[in-house]
Amino acid sequence: MQLDVIVPTYNRQSLLERALQSLLRAELPAGLDVKVTVVDNNSRDKTLPVVNSFKPSFDGRLNYLFEPKQGKSQALNTGIAATSGELVGMIDDDEEIDRCWFMRVNEIFARNEVDFVGGPYVPRWGAPPPLWLPSRYSGVIGIVNLGSEPRAYGADAGLIGGNAVVRRSILKRVMPYSTALGPRGDRYLADEDTDMYLRLIASGAKGLYLPDLVVYHYIHPERLTKHYYRHWCFWRGVSSGILDRQHRKQVPYLLGVPRYIFGQAARAFLQILKAAATGNQDPSEKFSNELSLWDLVGFFYGKHFYRVMKDSKS
């Protein structure tokens, strides 16, 4: 089998170095041919010299592509289209794969039982986590853990693209990634992975969460601020609102928004009022309640007011 690992990157030369080092360190099983493609999404730093410095170590297995159109989805589409392996792997430029990552991929796909796999994101803290850090919003900083046992992906959990491997034959049925979604510059749009996951499931693809398919995700200190959380949650809400235009949920709606989102926001607001009256709420819970309001505002804006760029494809 051939596995093409796609690494989209934007202005993260030092973290990209660590990602490439981890790909070099990982054990390669017999029978798995691994090639790595870095897609430079219009970076202004020294991404190209970094990639060139690693090419001798990869012995012809490392390629560089430049994608001028801003957006992670655009970079992924470019990288996938330029490769041809039976398997397509995706990691982010701020991640390092575990030494057994390739071994686990080879083992599971050699048995021909699944169409896609994902695994946990273990945090590598760039600074001590603050006391107010809300555990219910671990996805904001890219911490994912669905448990210690393998499990089939279902309605309660979706595949996240920073630690994923998909059969190309399945991916071809559902491509491309939506360029209306996903990070673009300083706009933290999201849900490109959710959109792709929903398409995979609709196509009949079968996926597994593997607890030992581990990536280590660097948590930059700039993400450990309340401003970052608010900004991220608003734009994630916008993304979910955009996504809902095409993938309407089978739940009751109010003003174009799933009613449960209003319910979550209402309960959070009542908790905020209660905490203001008593002054004894846990800082993590207090901030978590505030973020529920940003979720609602972002979703409403994304569903009704956000204009998708004309060149964006869904």
C-alpha positions as CSV (number, residue, x, y, z in Angstrom):
1,M,0.0,0.0,0.0
2,Q,1.0,3.6,-0.5
3,L,0.1,6.2,2.1
4,D,0.2,9.9,1.1
5,V,0.4,12.1,4.1
6,I,-0.8,15.7,3.4
7,V,0.4,18.5,5.7
8,P,-1.2,21.9,5.0
9,T,0.9,24.7,6.5
10,Y,0.7,28.4,7.0
11,N,3.5,30.5,8.6
12,R,4.6,27.8,11.1
13,Q,8.1,27.0,10.0
14,S,9.3,26.0,13.5
15,L,6.3,23.7,14.2
16,L,6.5,22.3,10.7
17,E,10.1,21.2,11.4
18,R,8.9,19.2,14.4
19,A,6.1,17.6,12.4
20,L,8.5,16.5,9.7
21,Q,10.9,15.2,12.3
22,S,8.1,13.1,13.8
23,L,7.3,11.7,10.3
24,L,11.0,10.7,9.9
25,R,11.2,9.1,13.4
26,A,8.1,7.0,13.1
27,E,8.6,3.3,12.4
28,L,7.8,2.2,8.9
29,P,6.3,-1.3,8.5
30,A,7.2,-3.5,5.6
31,G,4.8,-3.2,2.7
32,L,3.7,0.4,3.4
33,D,5.2,3.1,1.1
34,V,4.9,6.5,2.7
35,K,5.1,9.8,0.9
36,V,4.7,13.2,2.5
37,T,3.3,16.3,0.7
38,V,3.6,19.7,2.4
39,V,1.1,22.2,1.0
40,D,2.3,25.7,1.6
41,N,-0.9,27.8,1.9
42,N,0.7,31.2,0.9
43,S,3.1,31.4,3.9
44,R,5.3,34.4,4.3
45,D,8.0,32.7,6.5
46,K,10.7,30.3,5.5
47,T,8.5,27.3,4.9
48,L,10.1,26.4,1.6
49,P,13.7,26.4,2.9
50,V,12.5,24.2,5.8
51,V,11.0,21.7,3.5
52,N,14.0,21.7,1.2
53,S,16.3,21.1,4.2
54,F,14.4,17.9,5.0
55,K,14.3,16.5,1.5
56,P,17.6,14.6,1.7
57,S,16.5,12.8,4.8
58,F,13.3,11.7,3.2
59,D,15.1,10.3,0.2
60,G,12.6,11.3,-2.4
61,R,9.5,10.8,-0.3
62,L,8.9,14.5,0.5
63,N,7.2,16.9,-1.9
64,Y,6.4,20.6,-1.7
65,L,3.4,22.3,-3.2
66,F,2.4,26.0,-3.1
67,E,-1.3,26.9,-2.9
68,P,-1.9,30.6,-3.2
69,K,-5.6,30.6,-2.4
70,Q,-6.0,31.0,1.3
71,G,-7.8,28.3,3.3
72,K,-7.0,24.9,4.8
73,S,-9.7,23.3,2.7
74,Q,-8.1,24.7,-0.5
75,A,-4.7,23.3,0.6
76,L,-6.1,19.9,1.4
77,N,-7.9,19.7,-2.0
78,T,-4.6,20.7,-3.7
79,G,-2.6,18.1,-1.8
80,I,-5.1,15.3,-2.4
81,A,-5.4,16.0,-6.1
82,A,-1.6,16.0,-6.6
83,T,-1.1,12.5,-5.0
84,S,-2.2,9.0,-5.9
85,G,-1.7,6.6,-3.1
86,E,-4.4,4.1,-2.0
87,L,-4.5,5.8,1.4
88,V,-4.6,9.5,2.2
89,G,-3.4,10.7,5.6
90,M,-3.9,14.2,7.0
91,I,-2.1,15.8,9.9
92,D,-1.7,19.5,10.8
93,D,1.6,21.4,10.9
94,D,1.5,21.9,14.7
95,E,1.3,18.1,15.3
96,E,3.8,15.3,15.8
97,I,2.8,11.7,15.1
98,D,3.5,8.9,17.5
99,R,6.3,6.5,16.6
100,C,3.7,3.7,16.0
101,W,1.4,5.8,13.8
102,F,2.4,4.2,10.5
103,M,2.5,0.7,12.1
104,R,-1.1,1.1,13.3
105,V,-2.3,2.5,9.9
106,N,-0.8,-0.4,8.1
107,E,-2.2,-3.0,10.5
108,I,-5.8,-1.7,10.3
109,F,-6.0,-1.1,6.6
110,A,-4.2,-4.4,5.7
111,R,-7.1,-6.2,7.2
112,N,-9.4,-4.3,4.8
113,E,-12.1,-3.7,7.5
114,V,-12.5,0.0,7.4
115,D,-12.7,3.0,5.1
116,F,-11.3,5.7,7.4
117,V,-9.7,6.0,10.8
118,G,-8.9,8.7,13.3
119,G,-7.4,8.9,16.8
120,P,-6.7,11.1,19.8
121,Y,-4.9,14.4,20.0
122,V,-2.6,14.5,23.1
123,P,-1.8,18.1,24.2
124,R,1.8,19.3,24.2
125,W,1.4,22.4,26.3
126,G,3.3,25.6,25.3
127,A,2.3,27.2,28.6
128,P,0.5,26.0,31.8
129,P,-3.2,25.7,31.3
130,P,-5.1,28.5,33.1
131,L,-7.7,27.7,35.9
132,W,-10.5,29.1,33.8
133,L,-9.9,26.6,30.9
134,P,-13.3,25.0,30.2
135,S,-13.1,21.2,29.8
136,R,-16.3,21.2,27.7
137,Y,-14.5,23.2,25.1
138,S,-11.4,21.1,24.7
139,G,-11.9,21.1,20.9
140,V,-11.1,24.9,20.8
141,I,-7.4,24.1,21.4
142,G,-7.4,20.8,19.6
143,I,-7.6,18.2,22.4
144,V,-9.5,15.1,21.3
145,N,-10.0,11.9,23.3
146,L,-12.9,9.5,22.7
147,G,-11.8,6.9,25.2
148,S,-9.4,4.1,25.6
149,E,-11.2,1.5,23.5
150,P,-11.6,1.3,19.7
151,R,-15.1,2.4,18.6
152,A,-17.0,2.9,15.4
153,Y,-17.6,6.5,14.4
154,G,-21.3,7.5,14.8
155,A,-23.7,10.3,15.3
156,D,-22.1,11.3,18.7
157,A,-18.6,11.8,17.4
158,G,-17.1,12.7,14.1
159,L,-13.7,12.4,12.4
160,I,-11.3,15.3,12.9
161,G,-9.0,15.9,9.9
162,G,-5.8,16.6,11.8
163,N,-5.4,12.9,12.6
164,A,-7.1,11.0,9.9
165,V,-6.5,8.4,7.2
166,V,-9.0,7.7,4.4
167,R,-9.1,5.3,1.5
168,R,-8.7,7.3,-1.7
169,S,-11.4,5.3,-3.4
170,I,-13.9,6.5,-0.8
171,L,-12.5,10.0,-0.7
172,K,-13.0,10.4,-4.5
173,R,-16.8,9.8,-4.0
174,V,-17.2,12.8,-1.6
175,M,-14.5,15.3,-2.6
176,P,-13.7,18.2,-2.5
177,Y,-13.4,19.7,0.9
178,S,-15.7,22.7,1.2
179,T,-13.7,25.9,0.7
180,A,-16.6,27.8,2.3
181,L,-15.5,26.2,5.6
182,G,-12.3,25.7,7.4
183,P,-9.6,28.1,8.7
184,R,-8.8,31.0,6.4
185,G,-6.2,33.6,7.6
186,D,-7.4,35.1,10.9
187,R,-11.0,33.8,10.5
188,Y,-11.2,30.6,12.5
189,L,-13.9,29.0,10.4
190,A,-14.3,25.4,11.1
191,D,-16.5,22.4,10.3
192,E,-14.7,21.4,7.0
193,D,-14.1,18.1,8.8
194,T,-17.7,17.8,9.9
195,D,-18.9,18.4,6.4
196,M,-16.5,15.8,5.0
197,Y,-17.4,13.3,7.8
198,L,-21.1,13.7,7.0
199,R,-20.4,13.0,3.4
200,L,-18.4,9.9,4.2
201,I,-21.1,8.5,6.4
202,A,-23.8,9.3,3.8
203,S,-21.7,7.4,1.2
204,G,-21.8,4.3,3.4
205,A,-18.2,4.5,4.5
206,K,-17.2,2.8,7.8
207,G,-14.8,4.4,10.2
208,L,-13.0,3.5,13.4
209,Y,-11.6,5.6,16.3
210,L,-8.3,4.0,17.3
211,P,-7.0,5.1,20.8
212,D,-3.5,4.2,19.8
213,L,-3.4,6.2,16.6
214,V,-1.9,9.2,18.5
215,V,-0.8,12.7,17.5
216,Y,0.8,15.2,19.9
217,H,-0.7,18.6,19.3
218,Y,1.2,21.7,20.3
219,I,-1.0,24.2,22.3
220,H,0.4,27.6,21.6
221,P,0.3,30.1,24.5
222,E,-1.6,32.6,22.4
223,R,-4.5,30.1,22.4
224,L,-4.7,30.0,26.1
225,T,-6.5,33.4,26.3
226,K,-10.2,34.2,26.7
227,H,-10.0,36.4,23.6
228,Y,-8.9,33.4,21.5
229,Y,-11.7,31.2,22.9
230,R,-14.4,33.8,22.3
231,H,-13.1,34.4,18.8
232,W,-12.9,30.7,18.0
233,C,-16.3,29.9,19.4
234,F,-18.0,32.7,17.4
235,W,-16.4,31.5,14.1
236,R,-17.1,27.9,14.9
237,G,-20.7,28.9,15.4
238,V,-20.7,30.8,12.1
239,S,-19.3,27.6,10.4
240,S,-22.0,25.5,11.9
241,G,-24.6,27.9,10.7
242,I,-23.2,27.7,7.2
243,L,-23.0,23.9,7.4
244,D,-26.6,23.8,8.6
245,R,-27.8,25.4,5.3
246,Q,-26.9,22.1,3.6
247,H,-27.0,19.5,6.4
248,R,-30.2,20.3,8.3
249,K,-30.5,18.4,11.6
250,Q,-33.4,16.2,12.4
251,V,-34.4,18.3,15.4
252,P,-36.9,21.1,16.2
253,Y,-35.8,24.6,15.0
254,L,-36.5,28.1,16.2
255,L,-35.7,31.1,14.0
256,G,-33.6,28.9,11.8
257,V,-31.5,27.6,14.7
258,P,-31.8,24.1,16.3
259,R,-33.9,24.7,19.4
260,Y,-31.4,22.8,21.7
261,I,-28.8,25.6,21.0
262,F,-31.2,28.1,22.3
263,G,-31.8,25.8,25.3
264,Q,-28.1,25.5,26.0
265,A,-27.6,29.3,25.8
266,A,-30.7,30.0,28.0
267,R,-29.4,27.6,30.7
268,A,-25.9,29.1,30.5
269,F,-27.4,32.7,30.9
270,L,-29.3,31.6,34.0
271,Q,-26.1,30.2,35.4
272,I,-24.3,33.4,34.7
273,L,-27.0,35.4,36.6
274,K,-26.9,32.9,39.5
275,A,-23.1,33.2,39.7
276,A,-23.3,37.0,39.7
277,A,-25.8,36.8,42.6
278,T,-23.9,34.3,44.7
279,G,-20.3,35.0,43.6
280,N,-19.2,31.4,44.0
281,Q,-19.1,29.8,40.5
282,D,-16.1,27.9,39.4
283,P,-14.1,30.0,36.9
284,S,-14.0,27.1,34.3
285,E,-17.8,26.7,34.5
286,K,-18.4,30.4,34.4
287,F,-16.4,30.9,31.2
288,S,-18.0,27.7,29.7
289,N,-21.4,29.3,30.2
290,E,-20.3,32.5,28.4
291,L,-19.0,30.5,25.5
292,S,-22.4,28.9,25.0
293,L,-23.7,32.4,24.2
294,W,-21.0,32.9,21.6
295,D,-22.0,29.6,20.1
296,L,-25.6,30.8,19.6
297,V,-24.6,34.2,18.3
298,G,-22.1,32.7,15.8
299,F,-24.6,30.1,14.6
300,F,-27.4,32.7,14.0
301,Y,-25.0,34.9,12.1
302,G,-23.6,32.1,10.0
303,K,-27.1,30.7,9.2
304,H,-28.7,34.0,8.2
305,F,-26.2,36.7,7.4
306,Y,-22.7,35.4,6.6
307,R,-22.0,35.5,2.9
308,V,-20.0,32.6,1.5
309,M,-17.2,33.7,-0.8
310,K,-18.1,33.3,-4.5
311,D,-15.1,31.0,-5.2
312,S,-15.9,28.8,-2.3
313,K,-17.1,25.3,-3.2
314,S,-19.2,23.1,-1.0
